[in-house]
Amino acid sequence: MKTSWNELRLIEDYLSAAAEPADQVLFEARLILQPDLKNSVYWQKRTYSLIQQYGRQQLRSEIVKVHETLFTAPEHQLFRHKILRFFRK
């Protein structure tokens, strides 16, 4: 089923809790009555989860690169020793 832009906006508002409480209740009623809508909400949640996981992986990758640069490059040797001394105390 193709999701319309209006339906997508409603799903977004529902998931982000940006909708008014009355609209939230109305949307939850639509979820009960429309199985396709419930399916669309599931896949939107799943998409958010995948995007979040990807962002975390990207951040970890960047942290590893910074760590490798700071702790292996000769020009950062003084910094490396200061950090190691800090954690020995």
C-alpha positions in Angstrom: 0.0 0.0 0.0 1.2 3.5 -0.9 1.2 5.8 2.1 -0.1 9.3 1.3 1.7 12.5 2.4 -1.2 13.3 4.8 -1.1 9.9 6.3 2.7 10.1 6.7 2.3 13.5 8.4 -0.3 12.0 10.8 2.0 9.1 11.6 4.9 11.5 12.2 2.9 13.6 14.5 1.7 10.5 16.4 5.1 9.0 16.8 6.7 12.3 17.9 3.8 13.1 20.2 3.5 16.5 18.4 -0.3 16.0 17.9 -2.9 17.3 20.3 -4.2 14.8 22.8 -7.5 14.6 21.0 -5.8 13.9 17.7 -3.7 11.2 19.4 -6.8 9.4 20.6 -8.4 9.8 17.2 -5.3 8.4 15.5 -5.2 5.4 18.0 -8.9 4.7 17.0 -7.9 4.7 13.4 -5.1 2.3 14.2 -7.7 -0.2 15.5 -10.0 0.2 12.5 -7.3 0.3 9.8 -4.8 -2.6 9.8 -2.9 -1.0 6.9 -2.3 2.1 9.0 -1.0 0.0 11.9 1.4 -1.6 9.4 2.5 1.8 8.2 3.2 2.9 11.7 5.2 -0.3 12.4 7.4 0.3 9.4 7.9 4.0 10.2 9.0 3.0 13.7 11.3 0.4 12.2 12.8 3.0 9.8 13.5 5.4 12.8 15.2 2.5 14.6 17.4 1.7 11.6 18.3 5.4 11.1 19.2 5.7 14.8 21.4 2.6 14.7 23.1 3.9 11.6 23.8 7.2 13.3 25.3 5.5 16.3 27.5 3.4 14.1 28.7 6.5 12.2 29.5 8.2 15.6 31.4 5.2 16.8 33.4 5.1 13.6 34.3 8.8 14.0 35.3 8.3 17.6 37.6 5.4 16.6 39.2 7.5 13.9 39.9 10.3 16.4 41.2 7.8 19.0 43.6 6.3 16.4 44.8 9.7 15.4 45.4 10.9 18.9 47.0 7.8 20.3 49.1 6.7 17.3 50.4 9.8 15.6 53.8 11.0 16.8 52.8 14.6 16.9 50.2 13.8 19.6 52.7 12.0 21.9 52.6 14.7 24.6 48.8 14.7 24.6 48.8 10.9 24.8 51.1 11.0 27.9 49.0 13.7 29.6 45.8 11.7 29.1 47.4 8.4 30.3 48.8 10.2 33.4 45.3 11.6 34.1 43.8 8.1 34.3 46.7 6.7 36.4 45.8 8.9 39.3 
